[in-house]
Amino acid sequence: MDRIDREMTVILALSLLDGAMLQGQKGPVPRTNALRLALSYLHQRAGGDPAPFRTFWQLCADPLPWAENDSIRCIIRASSLHTEIHRIWRALGIPPDQELTERLVAARELERRALGGETDPN
């Protein structure tokens, strides 16, 4: 088995966070060990302030009981996770550009294939 380089490992971890962010648009996101590992690894790579990593973790499953309804909860969660993922990219020194978007899409496609899922037509 080929050794995965550090850059690819960062992209895979970011892809997992990106997937959680997308899932957050529909409701609370399960705080899995995979998500915990990705956040821990990315914080180790970034160093510095752990706040965006901790906040992302907390926001995933936060029921947001103070919000009026599920639609508002989903909007708040998605927006907040989006803000935190941008803070994480900044901590890692990764610009949120088209290249990053393409690499995240490719990583999600690779994961789908590895898990035996169908490919995304978009």
C-alpha positions as CSV (number, residue, x, y, z in Angstrom):
1,M,0.0,0.0,0.0
2,D,1.4,3.4,-0.9
3,R,2.1,5.8,1.8
4,I,-0.4,8.8,1.8
5,D,1.5,12.0,2.0
6,R,0.7,14.7,4.5
7,E,-1.0,17.0,2.0
8,M,-3.4,14.3,1.0
9,T,-4.1,13.5,4.6
10,V,-5.0,17.1,5.3
11,I,-7.3,17.1,2.3
12,L,-9.0,13.9,3.4
13,A,-9.5,15.4,6.9
14,L,-10.8,18.6,5.5
15,S,-13.2,16.6,3.2
16,L,-14.6,14.9,6.3
17,L,-15.2,18.4,7.9
18,D,-16.7,19.6,4.6
19,G,-19.1,16.6,4.6
20,A,-20.1,17.4,8.2
21,M,-20.7,21.0,7.3
22,L,-23.0,19.9,4.4
23,Q,-24.8,17.5,6.7
24,G,-25.3,20.3,9.2
25,Q,-27.6,22.0,6.7
26,K,-30.1,19.2,7.4
27,G,-29.8,18.9,11.1
28,P,-27.3,17.9,13.9
29,V,-24.2,16.1,12.9
30,P,-23.2,13.0,14.8
31,R,-19.9,13.6,16.6
32,T,-18.0,10.5,15.4
33,N,-14.5,9.3,16.2
34,A,-13.6,10.0,12.6
35,L,-14.6,13.6,13.0
36,R,-12.8,13.9,16.3
37,L,-9.7,12.4,14.7
38,A,-9.9,14.7,11.7
39,L,-10.2,17.8,13.9
40,S,-7.4,16.6,16.2
41,Y,-5.1,15.9,13.2
42,L,-5.8,19.3,11.6
43,H,-5.2,21.1,14.9
44,Q,-1.9,19.4,15.3
45,R,-0.9,20.4,11.7
46,A,-2.1,24.0,12.3
47,G,-0.9,24.5,15.8
48,G,-2.0,27.6,17.6
49,D,-5.5,28.4,18.7
50,P,-7.7,25.4,19.2
51,A,-10.9,27.5,19.2
52,P,-12.1,26.9,15.6
53,F,-11.6,23.1,16.0
54,R,-13.4,23.0,19.4
55,T,-16.2,25.2,18.1
56,F,-16.7,23.1,15.0
57,W,-16.9,20.0,17.2
58,Q,-19.4,21.6,19.6
59,L,-21.6,23.1,16.8
60,C,-22.0,19.7,15.1
61,A,-24.3,18.2,17.6
62,D,-25.6,21.4,19.3
63,P,-29.4,21.2,19.3
64,L,-29.7,25.0,19.4
65,P,-32.7,24.8,21.6
66,W,-33.1,28.6,21.7
67,A,-33.8,28.8,17.9
68,E,-37.5,29.0,17.0
69,N,-37.8,26.0,14.7
70,D,-35.8,23.3,12.8
71,S,-35.4,25.5,9.7
72,I,-33.8,28.2,11.6
73,R,-31.6,25.7,13.5
74,C,-30.3,24.3,10.3
75,I,-29.5,27.7,8.9
76,I,-27.7,28.8,12.0
77,R,-25.8,25.5,12.3
78,A,-24.8,25.5,8.6
79,S,-23.7,29.2,8.7
80,S,-21.7,28.7,11.9
81,L,-20.0,25.5,10.7
82,H,-19.1,27.4,7.5
83,T,-17.5,30.2,9.5
84,E,-15.5,27.7,11.5
85,I,-14.3,25.7,8.5
86,H,-13.0,29.0,7.0
87,R,-11.2,29.7,10.3
88,I,-9.7,26.2,10.1
89,W,-8.5,26.7,6.5
90,R,-7.0,30.0,7.6
91,A,-5.2,28.3,10.6
92,L,-3.8,25.8,8.1
93,G,-2.7,28.5,5.7
94,I,-5.0,27.1,3.0
95,P,-6.8,29.6,0.7
96,P,-10.5,28.9,0.1
97,D,-10.1,28.9,-3.7
98,Q,-11.3,26.8,-6.6
99,E,-8.3,24.4,-6.3
100,L,-9.4,23.6,-2.7
101,T,-13.0,23.1,-3.8
102,E,-11.9,20.7,-6.6
103,R,-9.7,18.8,-4.2
104,L,-12.4,18.4,-1.6
105,V,-14.9,17.2,-4.3
106,A,-12.3,14.7,-5.6
107,A,-11.7,13.4,-2.0
108,R,-15.4,12.9,-1.4
109,E,-15.6,11.0,-4.7
110,L,-12.7,8.9,-3.7
111,E,-14.4,8.1,-0.4
112,R,-17.7,7.2,-2.1
113,R,-15.9,4.8,-4.4
114,A,-13.9,3.3,-1.6
115,L,-17.1,2.7,0.3
116,G,-18.8,1.1,-2.7
117,G,-21.2,4.0,-3.2
118,E,-22.4,5.4,-6.5
119,T,-20.6,8.4,-8.0
120,D,-22.1,11.8,-7.8
121,P,-23.4,12.9,-11.3
122,N,-22.6,16.6,-10.5
